[in-house]
Amino acid sequence: MADLTLRDVKKSYGNLNILHGIDLDIKSGEFIVFVGPSGCGKSTLLRSIAGLEEITGGTLEIAGEKVNDVPPSKRGIAMVFQSYALYPHMTVYDNMAFGMKIAKESKAEIDKRVRAAAEILQLTKYLDRLPKAMSGGQRQRVAIGRAIVRNPKVFLFDEPLSNLDAALRVATRIEIAKLKESMPETTMIYVTHDQVEAMTLADRIVVLKDGRIEQVGTPMELYKHPGNLFVAQFIGSPAMNILPATIERAGETSLVSHLAGRKSPVPVATPSDAQGKAVSFGVRPEDLYVATGDDFLFEGMVDYVEQLGEVQLVYVDIGRPDQPLTAKLPGNVEIKRGTVIRLAASADDLHIFGGDGRSYARRRTAVAA
Ligand SMILES: Nc1ncnc2c1ncn2[C@@H]1O[C@H](COP(=O)(O)OP(=O)(O)OP(=O)(O)O)[C@@H](O)[C@H]1O
């Protein structure tokens, strides 16, 4: 059981500022995922929470206690790394027991906890094996088991699945989700590059960019209501299509004109001073569908099709040099390269972002709240 509170947390290496004042409240038992582009500071933030990095400003509290100066071993946290970091000459049992032996726990207590963790992770029959006789996925489970036996208040994962092949990643991801269910009181913080891991595991996702938080929300909040252009294009794959546009008529429902002078009503309120302003107009590839009549958003020539079986990614030339529109359409519809296609989307799936990149829908939500 541990809430985490981060207030204006900063980290710099010499003159190089990496974290620029992170404010974040994590509730006990939450599964939080940090995502963001390479180098944005995800690992630094995680390592700062663990105490492996000393923060250079702000405060960090775990379970109500300020831990800025508390060493890692006394923070009640356990961390699982991308490289499993198992001792190769020790059996699975001894690898899992090692930390407790060092902490001088009784043999009976060690045995109880190792066996309980092995049971949760389905490692019981491998307890006498050496790591080299196990698959990558099994080794990562041992590393997770080694963390579980410590009975941590907070569990930290730094890209734990990135060394596994695709099939093992899926299997181990599901195990981590089940592990969370079996430890509902344990707070978990997880760093990943993988959108699917973030969307499926997180109670809330924290999107970071250049050492700052861009948005915090449930996976569906971030997907449906991205607060700004960065989050809109970072969450979701392929990325949201963004086009330059102008607000023709501001109001409860805005009228937006975009490429080729087409005008679309968007059920997002814009203030009267937004009238005539240049904005960005967004629509996700998977929200587009083939329009049969004259009611369409985009018309263009199919430049390329990537058939993935269940779906196909259709790249449509809508007159923007080197920037085709991407549509994710069902795989069973025949779409021929070189033909003209019309695409539409439901008005509810359209997004408008102001000149500062912030979503208009989000502004309204913020005011209403
Ligand atoms: N010890 C260090 N000294 C100087 N700069 C560092 C140090 N450790 C990390 N950095 C820099 O801090 C920035 C953030 O690194 P960090 O590893 O936290 O990013 P990340 O978001 O986890 O990246 P990735 O997704 O590539 O793992 C990077 O620019 C990195 O070069």
The ligand as an ORCA input file, in Angstrom:
! r2SCAN-3c Opt
* xyz 0 1
  N      24.293      9.685    -16.498
  C      23.888     10.550    -17.434
  N      24.604     11.653    -17.737
  C      24.179     12.551    -18.661
  N      23.020     12.424    -19.354
  C      22.272     11.356    -19.092
  C      22.644     10.369    -18.127
  N      21.658      9.425    -18.093
  C      20.739      9.804    -19.016
  N      21.091     10.956    -19.603
  C      20.324     11.692    -20.623
  O      19.049     11.945    -20.103
  C      18.072     11.907    -21.131
  C      16.936     11.014    -20.698
  O      17.392      9.673    -20.657
  P      16.440      8.474    -20.269
  O      17.237      7.210    -20.345
  O      15.731      8.778    -19.016
  O      15.404      8.535    -21.478
  P      14.295      7.473    -21.877
  O      13.064      8.250    -22.140
  O      14.210      6.388    -20.878
  O      14.907      6.964    -23.233
  P      14.794      5.540    -23.954
  O      13.367      5.412    -24.320
  O      15.684      5.703    -25.147
  O      15.256      4.501    -22.981
  C      18.779     11.453    -22.384
  O      19.032     12.585    -23.177
  C      20.074     10.866    -21.869
  O      21.094     11.026    -22.804
*
